[in-house]
């Protein structure tokens, strides 16, 4: 059995990891860690877990974490992993970081976009960006992996097949992202207060969202040329789900059928990416509670633009589910093990 530790177990990402790992036949939740609730039972934060046999929360201590676990998930706010991971790197424990601390190659860009001190260069060099559909081989041999962000997961799965072809002008991508409120975490703030969010719809962090350089970095690597995107996130009054609508200007003539065949070929063997019928409109409800990403391709002949629709559950494929998928790869398990096969509906 894989002994699993979860740092940041009292957040939404942490409790989603518990939901998934509790059903994993090859893993046992061995330790739970919190920076502020040492000794408490997790059920005191999440009463729905009352009948689950879970360890009480422990203080975060890198040496003990490394000794007590085979795999540790860091479901922590930005800045924590950058401090904790260097100590874990000295041990044999496998680290799956759900924060943004290890996603960017450039410490300077991290500091600019996240406004925090970056991880040291050695740690960044060891960290593998873990979008498994496009980086599976490197993930399999890694000690430290950086789980992609929720918006980048939906965006990159939607755009990477095209980025590799050169069919779209690399600076033309406009990415419209819409997310449920759980993406903001469990912390209380005016921005996710029920009375403020309910029956409302708004953009936020226009031009300054920290997932922008992550998207640009991966698209640039895939395309082989610098790629700049215009990314605008929006908050939708629902709990879970992300819808990405991305627009790219074609720089050569391509038919809708060619686009569809490109995507079908790119994801033919991927268990968690479903290419929908040409011209369809995926809904977040259709991936709710699952590790799926549903993608639909549209071509606007009038404007010469390709339009990609991509939906995920932000807490599963956008966080905990993808993290478990990466654990399966690292530990040599069947990639789909412990992950729901059917979304929740309605």
Buried (B, 14 or more C-beta within 10 A) or exposed (E): EBBBBBBBBBBBBBBBBBBBBBEBEBBEBBBBBBBEBEEBBBBEBBEEBEEEEBBBBBEBEBEBBBEBBBBBBBBBBBBBBBBBBBBBBEBEBBBBBBBBBBBBBEBEBBEBBBEBEBBBEEBBEBBBBBBBBBBBEBBBEBBBBBBBBBBBBBBBBBBBBBBBBEBBBBEBBBBBBBBBBBBBEBEEEEEBEEEBBEEEEEEEEEEEBBBBBBBBBBBBBBBEEEBEBBBBBBBBBBBBBBBBBBBBBBEEEBEBEEBBBBBEEBBEEBBBBBBBEBEBEBEBBBBBBBBBBBBBBBBEEEEBBBBBBBBBBBBBBBBBBBBBBBBBBBBEBEBBBBBBEEBEEE
